[in-house]
Amino acid sequence: MSAQGTREPIGVIGTGYVGLVTAAGFAALGSDVFCVDIDAEKIRGLEEGRIPIWEPGLAELIAEHRERLHFSTELAPALEHARLRFVAVGTPPTYSGDADLSAVHAVVEAMPASDRHALVMKSTVPVGTGEAIERVFAAQGKGFRYVSCPEFLKEGSAVKDFLEPDRVVIGDAGDWAGDAVEELYAPLDAPVVRTDVKSAEMVKLASNAFLATKISFINEIANVCEETGADVVEVARGMGLDDRIGPKFLQAGIGFGGSCFPKDVTALKQLAGNSGYHFQLLNSVIEVNELQKRRVISKIQKHLGSLVGKEIALLGLAFKPNTDDMREASSLVLSSRLQGAGARVRAYDPVAEDEARKLMRGVEFADSAADAVAGADAVILVTEWPEFRELDLVAVAGAMRGRLLVDGRNFFDPQAVRAAGLAYEAIGRPSLNGEG
């Protein structure tokens, strides 16, 4: 995508997942982008062309528009060249479940007095954060404007999501800052929701909480299907054709993970609690998700009995395909529970191994899916990487010691698994014993 005319330069504070995609996207639209991060090693790597995250198309987009991207550990270049500062720093949950806003507050404190600059908040923050920051700016006489512009990037398709957004949400006081942000996004020709700051903050949390609720709902339906003999894949197909429901996020599995859904659902539940409201539905969404990850263990025990000394292979570790993100990944709970039950765990992921090694202990990492399944008593499909579609199931059955395949994402054709001589356990689908 090429830019038309002269574009406004911007600053992006934080070069993590959201910051880098945002920076690359605006560079592709023609803006000079001044990226700031306190991690000197990360900045040095970016200057040398090394991208710290794995996201399809991102490295190519950054390389293509490299001349418009400027990286620094200092705020000065961004302050000098850009009146709009997009904030994309981490807001991880604290032990209490509240969002840790220390990085956001550090950015606010670092801003000089100015009435011609604005902070544009991309980081996911609790409702009321913008109002609190505006009070700080007013008390310090800084004159900074504030805009809430939440991100809606899905890992694995973030570049496409930036360039072809469903909507752009802009929360502001209705002054020049919101107008300037709207102008930046104008070439993307997306619906714009121009609203107040609090409502913009809530749109982000409510959207992710709803999608997480949809996942937990279909997982509950899957569990009932297992008790009644129905097939959740067929049930979801019939449900999804109703345009009031739609087919997206109706794929039953072993639970959601990643950097957004668990954090944002908990944050909204906590926000409601702090405001004096008990959000019962979200308590259930979280509980169902946690239990779903553990149900797999009972499926294996049904076939193998005690797991002491058993070899279990995990195919896929990242929380979803097309990313190396291991945050809140189901594989973390599975590997821990399996080892706790006495099993030995071998695992393979085509992209996320480096990240997985930082978080998983006692796991043997294989170089391929074939290596992972060799000699296994059971295989669990955890992440539905497209390459697993090409697996020769007959060869898998021949290489295994046992005969059990647990399909944690309803990814395989049950009849093909059965024809290969494997016992098939999925999520919300009838179990099948192999023909061999």
C-alpha positions as CSV (number, residue, x, y, z in Angstrom):
1,M,0.0,0.0,0.0
2,S,1.5,3.3,-1.0
3,A,0.8,6.7,0.7
4,Q,-0.9,9.6,-1.0
5,G,0.6,13.1,-0.3
6,T,2.4,14.1,2.8
7,R,1.6,12.2,5.9
8,E,1.9,13.3,9.5
9,P,4.8,11.8,11.4
10,I,4.0,9.9,14.6
11,G,5.8,8.5,17.7
12,V,5.2,5.0,18.9
13,I,6.3,4.3,22.5
14,G,6.9,0.5,23.0
15,T,8.1,-1.8,20.3
16,G,6.4,-5.0,21.4
17,Y,3.7,-6.7,19.5
18,V,1.2,-3.9,19.2
19,G,3.8,-1.1,18.8
20,L,5.8,-2.8,16.0
21,V,2.7,-3.6,14.0
22,T,1.3,-0.1,14.5
23,A,4.6,1.5,13.5
24,A,5.0,-0.7,10.4
25,G,1.4,-0.1,9.4
26,F,1.6,3.7,9.6
27,A,5.0,3.6,7.8
28,A,3.3,1.7,5.0
29,L,0.7,4.4,4.9
30,G,3.4,7.0,4.4
31,S,4.2,8.4,7.9
32,D,7.6,8.8,9.4
33,V,7.4,6.8,12.6
34,F,9.7,7.4,15.6
35,C,9.8,4.3,17.7
36,V,10.9,4.4,21.3
37,D,11.7,1.5,23.7
38,I,13.6,1.3,27.0
39,D,15.1,-2.1,25.9
40,A,18.4,-1.1,24.3
41,E,19.1,-4.6,23.0
42,K,15.7,-4.7,21.3
43,I,16.3,-1.3,19.7
44,R,19.7,-2.3,18.5
45,G,18.3,-5.4,17.0
46,L,15.5,-3.5,15.2
47,E,18.1,-1.1,13.8
48,E,20.0,-4.1,12.4
49,G,16.8,-5.6,10.9
50,R,16.1,-8.2,13.6
51,I,12.4,-8.5,14.4
52,P,11.8,-9.7,18.1
53,I,8.4,-11.3,17.4
54,W,7.2,-13.9,14.9
55,E,4.2,-12.4,13.0
56,P,3.4,-13.3,9.3
57,G,4.2,-10.4,7.0
58,L,5.7,-8.1,9.6
59,A,9.3,-8.5,8.8
60,E,8.6,-7.9,5.1
61,L,6.5,-4.8,5.9
62,I,9.2,-3.3,8.1
63,A,11.9,-4.0,5.5
64,E,9.8,-2.5,2.7
65,H,9.3,0.8,4.6
66,R,12.5,0.8,6.6
67,E,13.4,4.3,5.5
68,R,10.4,5.7,7.4
69,L,11.0,3.8,10.6
70,H,13.4,5.3,13.2
71,F,14.3,3.5,16.4
72,S,15.7,5.0,19.7
73,T,15.8,4.5,23.4
74,E,15.3,8.2,23.8
75,L,12.0,10.1,23.8
76,A,13.6,13.3,22.3
77,P,13.3,12.4,18.6
78,A,9.7,11.4,18.9
79,L,8.9,14.6,20.9
80,E,10.7,16.7,18.4
81,H,9.2,15.3,15.2
82,A,5.7,14.0,16.2
83,R,2.8,15.6,17.9
84,L,0.9,12.3,18.3
85,R,2.5,9.7,20.6
86,F,1.0,6.2,20.3
87,V,1.5,4.4,23.6
88,A,1.9,0.6,23.2
89,V,3.5,-0.5,26.4
90,G,2.6,-3.6,28.4
91,T,-0.2,-3.7,30.9
92,P,0.1,-7.2,32.4
93,P,-2.1,-8.3,35.3
94,T,-0.9,-7.9,38.8
95,Y,-1.4,-10.6,41.5
96,S,-4.7,-8.9,42.4
97,G,-6.0,-9.2,38.9
98,D,-5.8,-5.4,38.2
99,A,-3.8,-4.2,35.2
100,D,-0.2,-3.1,36.0
101,L,-0.1,0.5,34.7
102,S,3.4,1.3,35.8
103,A,4.7,1.5,32.3
104,V,1.8,3.7,31.2
105,H,2.5,6.0,34.2
106,A,6.2,6.1,33.4
107,V,5.3,7.4,29.9
108,V,2.9,10.0,31.3
109,E,5.6,11.2,33.8
110,A,8.2,11.5,30.9
111,M,6.0,13.8,28.9
112,P,7.1,17.5,28.9
113,A,4.7,20.4,29.3
114,S,3.1,21.0,25.9
115,D,-0.2,22.0,24.5
116,R,0.5,20.8,20.9
117,H,1.1,17.1,21.7
118,A,-1.2,14.2,22.4
119,L,-0.9,10.8,23.9
120,V,-2.8,8.2,21.9
121,M,-3.4,5.1,24.1
122,K,-3.1,1.8,22.2
123,S,-2.4,-0.3,25.3
124,T,-5.4,-2.0,26.9
125,V,-6.2,-0.1,30.1
126,P,-9.0,-0.2,32.6
127,V,-12.0,2.2,32.0
128,G,-11.1,5.4,33.8
129,T,-7.4,5.4,33.0
130,G,-7.7,8.1,30.4
131,E,-9.6,10.3,32.8
132,A,-7.0,9.8,35.5
133,I,-4.2,10.7,33.0
134,E,-6.0,13.8,31.9
135,R,-6.2,14.8,35.6
136,V,-2.4,14.3,35.9
137,F,-1.8,16.4,32.8
138,A,-4.1,19.2,34.2
139,A,-2.5,19.1,37.6
140,Q,1.0,19.4,36.2
141,G,0.0,22.0,33.7
142,K,1.3,20.0,30.8
143,G,-1.6,20.7,28.4
144,F,-1.2,17.3,26.7
145,R,-4.3,16.0,24.9
146,Y,-5.4,12.4,25.4
147,V,-7.0,10.0,22.9
148,S,-8.1,6.4,23.5
149,C,-7.6,4.4,20.3
150,P,-7.6,0.7,21.3
151,E,-6.0,-1.9,19.1
152,F,-7.9,-4.9,17.7
153,L,-5.0,-6.9,16.2
154,K,-5.2,-10.7,16.1
155,E,-1.9,-12.5,16.5
156,G,-1.2,-14.4,13.3
157,S,-3.1,-11.9,11.1
158,A,-2.1,-8.6,12.7
159,V,-0.7,-6.9,9.6
160,K,-3.9,-7.6,7.7
161,D,-5.9,-6.5,10.7
162,F,-4.1,-3.1,10.8
163,L,-4.4,-2.5,7.0
164,E,-8.0,-3.8,6.8
165,P,-9.6,-3.1,10.1
166,D,-13.2,-3.9,11.0
167,R,-13.5,-0.5,12.7
168,V,-11.4,2.2,14.2
169,V,-12.4,3.4,17.7
170,I,-11.4,6.9,18.8
171,G,-12.3,8.2,22.2
172,D,-11.4,11.9,22.9
173,A,-12.7,15.2,23.9
174,G,-13.7,16.1,20.4
175,D,-10.7,18.4,19.7
176,W,-7.8,18.5,17.3
177,A,-6.1,15.3,18.7
178,G,-9.0,13.0,17.9
179,D,-9.4,14.7,14.5
180,A,-5.7,14.1,13.8
181,V,-5.9,10.4,14.7
182,E,-9.0,10.0,12.5
183,E,-7.1,11.6,9.6
184,L,-4.3,9.1,10.1
185,Y,-6.6,6.2,9.7
186,A,-8.7,7.7,6.8
187,P,-6.8,5.9,4.0
188,L,-7.9,2.6,5.4
189,D,-11.6,3.5,4.7
190,A,-12.8,1.7,7.8
191,P,-15.9,2.5,9.9
192,V,-14.9,5.0,12.6
193,V,-16.5,5.0,16.1
194,R,-15.9,8.5,17.5
195,T,-16.9,8.5,21.1
196,D,-15.8,9.6,24.6
197,V,-12.7,8.2,26.2
198,K,-14.4,5.9,28.8
199,S,-16.6,4.3,26.1
200,A,-13.6,3.7,23.8
201,E,-11.8,2.0,26.7
202,M,-14.8,-0.2,27.4
203,V,-15.2,-1.2,23.7
204,K,-11.9,-3.0,23.9
205,L,-12.5,-4.9,27.1
206,A,-16.1,-5.7,26.2
207,S,-15.2,-7.0,22.8
208,N,-12.5,-9.5,24.1
209,A,-14.7,-10.5,27.0
210,F,-17.6,-11.3,24.6
211,L,-15.3,-13.4,22.3
212,A,-13.9,-15.3,25.3
213,T,-17.5,-15.9,26.5
214,K,-18.4,-17.3,23.0
215,I,-15.4,-19.7,23.3
216,S,-16.3,-20.9,26.8
217,F,-19.9,-21.3,25.7
218,I,-19.1,-23.6,22.8
219,N,-16.7,-25.5,25.1
220,E,-19.6,-26.1,27.5
221,I,-21.8,-27.2,24.7
222,A,-19.0,-29.6,23.6
223,N,-18.8,-31.1,27.1
224,V,-22.6,-31.7,27.0
225,C,-22.2,-33.2,23.5
226,E,-19.7,-35.7,24.9
227,E,-22.3,-36.8,27.5
228,T,-25.2,-37.0,25.0
229,G,-23.4,-38.3,21.9
230,A,-23.9,-35.2,19.7
231,D,-21.1,-33.8,17.6
232,V,-20.2,-30.2,18.5
233,V,-18.7,-29.6,15.1
234,E,-22.1,-30.3,13.5
235,V,-23.8,-28.3,16.3
236,A,-21.6,-25.3,15.7
237,R,-22.1,-25.5,12.0
238,G,-25.9,-25.3,12.5
239,M,-25.6,-22.5,15.0
240,G,-23.1,-20.5,13.0
241,L,-25.4,-20.2,9.9
242,D,-27.7,-18.0,12.1
243,D,-26.5,-14.5,11.3
244,R,-27.3,-13.4,14.8
245,I,-24.7,-15.9,16.1
246,G,-22.2,-16.3,13.2
247,P,-19.6,-19.0,12.8
248,K,-16.5,-17.2,14.3
249,F,-15.2,-18.3,17.7
250,L,-17.5,-21.4,17.7
251,Q,-14.6,-23.8,17.5
252,A,-14.6,-26.1,20.6
253,G,-11.2,-26.9,22.0
254,I,-9.0,-27.0,25.1
255,G,-9.5,-23.4,26.0
256,F,-8.3,-19.9,25.0
257,G,-5.0,-18.3,25.9
258,G,-2.7,-15.6,24.6
259,S,-1.9,-12.1,25.8
260,C,-5.4,-10.6,25.5
261,F,-8.4,-12.8,26.3
262,P,-7.3,-14.1,29.8
263,K,-5.9,-10.7,30.8
264,D,-8.8,-8.6,29.5
265,V,-11.5,-10.9,30.8
266,T,-9.9,-10.8,34.3
267,A,-9.4,-7.0,34.0
268,L,-13.1,-6.4,33.2
269,K,-14.2,-8.7,36.0
270,Q,-11.8,-6.9,38.4
271,L,-13.0,-3.5,37.1
272,A,-16.6,-4.4,37.7
273,G,-15.7,-5.7,41.2
274,N,-13.8,-2.5,42.0
275,S,-16.9,-0.5,41.0
276,G,-19.1,-2.6,43.2
277,Y,-20.6,-4.9,40.6
278,H,-20.2,-8.7,40.7
279,F,-19.8,-9.9,37.1
280,Q,-21.0,-13.4,37.5
281,L,-20.9,-14.4,33.8
282,L,-17.2,-13.6,33.5
283,N,-16.4,-15.7,36.6
284,S,-17.9,-18.7,34.8
285,V,-16.1,-17.9,31.5
286,I,-12.8,-18.0,33.4
287,E,-13.6,-21.1,35.3
288,V,-14.8,-23.0,32.2
289,N,-11.6,-22.1,30.4
290,E,-9.4,-23.4,33.2
291,L,-11.3,-26.6,33.6
292,Q,-11.3,-27.2,29.8
293,K,-7.5,-27.4,29.7
294,R,-7.5,-30.1,32.4
295,R,-10.2,-32.3,30.9
296,V,-7.7,-33.6,28.4
297,I,-5.9,-35.4,31.2
298,S,-9.0,-37.4,32.1
299,K,-9.4,-38.4,28.4
300,I,-5.9,-39.8,28.4
301,Q,-6.4,-41.6,31.7
302,K,-9.6,-43.2,30.4
303,H,-7.4,-45.0,27.8
304,L,-4.1,-45.4,29.6
305,G,-5.0,-45.6,33.3
306,S,-2.0,-44.4,35.3
307,L,0.3,-42.0,33.5
308,V,3.4,-42.9,35.5
309,G,6.2,-43.6,33.0
310,K,4.0,-43.0,30.0
311,E,5.4,-41.0,27.0
312,I,3.0,-38.2,25.9
313,A,3.7,-36.1,22.8
314,L,2.4,-32.6,22.4
315,L,2.0,-31.3,18.8
316,G,2.0,-27.5,18.9
317,L,2.8,-25.3,21.9
318,A,1.9,-21.7,21.0
319,F,-1.5,-20.5,22.2
320,K,-2.7,-20.4,18.5
321,P,-1.2,-21.0,15.0
322,N,0.9,-18.4,13.2
323,T,2.5,-16.9,16.3
324,D,5.3,-17.8,18.7
325,D,3.3,-16.3,21.7
326,M,3.3,-18.7,24.7
327,R,1.4,-16.4,27.0
328,E,-1.4,-18.4,28.8
329,A,-0.9,-21.2,26.3
330,S,-2.9,-24.4,27.0
331,S,0.3,-26.4,26.5
332,L,1.8,-24.9,29.7
333,V,-1.0,-26.3,31.8
334,L,-1.1,-29.6,29.9
335,S,2.7,-30.3,30.2
336,S,2.6,-29.4,33.9
337,R,-0.4,-31.6,34.7
338,L,1.0,-34.5,32.7
339,Q,4.4,-34.3,34.4
340,G,2.6,-34.0,37.8
341,A,0.8,-37.3,36.9
342,G,4.2,-39.0,36.3
343,A,4.3,-38.8,32.5
344,R,7.3,-37.9,30.3
345,V,6.4,-35.1,27.9
346,R,7.9,-34.6,24.4
347,A,6.8,-31.6,22.4
348,Y,7.2,-30.0,18.9
349,D,6.2,-26.6,17.7
350,P,7.4,-25.2,14.3
351,V,7.9,-21.6,15.6
352,A,7.4,-21.3,19.4
353,E,10.1,-23.6,20.7
354,D,12.5,-20.8,21.8
355,E,9.7,-19.1,23.7
356,A,8.4,-22.4,25.1
357,R,11.9,-23.3,26.5
358,K,11.7,-20.1,28.7
359,L,8.5,-21.3,30.3
360,M,8.4,-25.1,30.3
361,R,10.5,-27.3,32.5
362,G,11.2,-31.0,32.2
363,V,9.9,-31.2,28.6
364,E,12.0,-32.8,25.8
365,F,11.8,-30.7,22.6
366,A,11.7,-32.6,19.3
367,D,12.9,-31.3,15.9
368,S,9.8,-32.5,14.0
369,A,6.3,-33.9,14.5
370,A,7.6,-37.3,13.5
371,D,10.3,-37.2,16.2
372,A,7.8,-36.1,18.8
373,V,5.4,-39.0,18.2
374,A,8.0,-41.7,17.9
375,G,7.5,-44.2,20.8
376,A,4.6,-42.1,22.3
377,D,1.8,-43.8,24.3
378,A,-0.5,-40.9,23.3
379,V,-0.3,-37.8,21.1
380,I,-2.2,-34.6,21.9
381,L,-2.8,-32.0,19.1
382,V,-2.6,-28.8,21.1
383,T,-2.1,-26.1,18.4
384,E,-3.6,-26.6,14.9
385,W,-0.6,-25.6,12.8
386,P,-1.4,-26.1,9.1
387,E,1.6,-28.3,8.7
388,F,0.0,-31.0,10.9
389,R,-2.7,-31.4,8.2
390,E,0.0,-33.1,6.1
391,L,0.8,-35.7,8.8
392,D,0.8,-39.3,7.5
393,L,-1.5,-40.7,10.2
394,V,-0.6,-44.3,9.2
395,A,3.1,-43.5,9.7
396,V,2.2,-41.8,13.0
397,A,0.4,-44.9,14.2
398,G,3.4,-47.1,13.1
399,A,5.9,-44.9,15.0
400,M,3.9,-44.7,18.3
401,R,4.0,-47.2,21.1
402,G,0.4,-46.6,22.0
403,R,-2.7,-45.9,19.9
404,L,-4.3,-42.8,21.3
405,L,-4.6,-39.5,19.5
406,V,-6.3,-36.7,21.4
407,D,-7.4,-33.9,19.0
408,G,-7.6,-30.8,21.2
409,R,-8.8,-28.6,18.4
410,N,-11.1,-30.9,16.4
411,F,-8.6,-30.5,13.6
412,F,-8.3,-34.0,12.1
413,D,-10.9,-36.0,10.2
414,P,-12.0,-38.6,12.7
415,Q,-12.5,-41.3,10.1
416,A,-9.0,-40.8,8.8
417,V,-7.6,-41.2,12.3
418,R,-9.7,-44.3,12.8
419,A,-8.6,-45.8,9.4
420,A,-5.0,-45.3,10.4
421,G,-5.6,-47.6,13.4
422,L,-5.6,-45.0,16.1
423,A,-8.1,-44.4,18.9
424,Y,-9.6,-40.9,18.5
425,E,-10.6,-38.6,21.3
426,A,-11.7,-35.0,20.5
427,I,-13.6,-32.2,22.1
428,G,-17.3,-32.7,22.0
429,R,-17.2,-35.4,19.4
430,P,-17.9,-39.2,19.7
431,S,-14.8,-41.2,20.6
432,L,-13.6,-43.7,18.0
433,N,-11.5,-46.8,18.4
434,G,-9.0,-47.6,15.6
435,E,-9.6,-50.3,13.1
436,G,-6.1,-51.7,13.6
